[in-house]
Amino acid sequence: MIDRNNFMGLNGFIWWIGVIEDRIDPLGIGRCRVRIFGWHTENKSQLPTIDLPWAQAIYPLNSPPSKNFGTPLVGDWVVGFFLDGENAQQPVMMGVLPGIKQ
């Protein structure tokens, strides 16, 4: 029998909603710094934007292999999950939640 204790989705899958605070990725691969609601404090003096982990983006498989992709804008709300579960240092963005910025 296969041990599936560490299979993502069965154990430790944590999804989240957050707001984009930085989209200037020094690697140029579309990452953003996201302040995740209920996970990161809203107090930027306790947790400055620069200390947020970079969130990778999921892009469609049918997009061309060039870097012609859009990055969410500062203030956009995104939904995602953590690749590393509760360690929460490898966030992944799945999509933007459209709405009115506040």
Beta strands, then each sheet from edge to edge (+ up, - down):
strand 1: 15-22
strand 2: 32-36
strand 3: 54-57
strand 4: 77-82
strand 5: 91-97
sheet 1: 1+ 2- 3+ 5+ 4- 1+
end
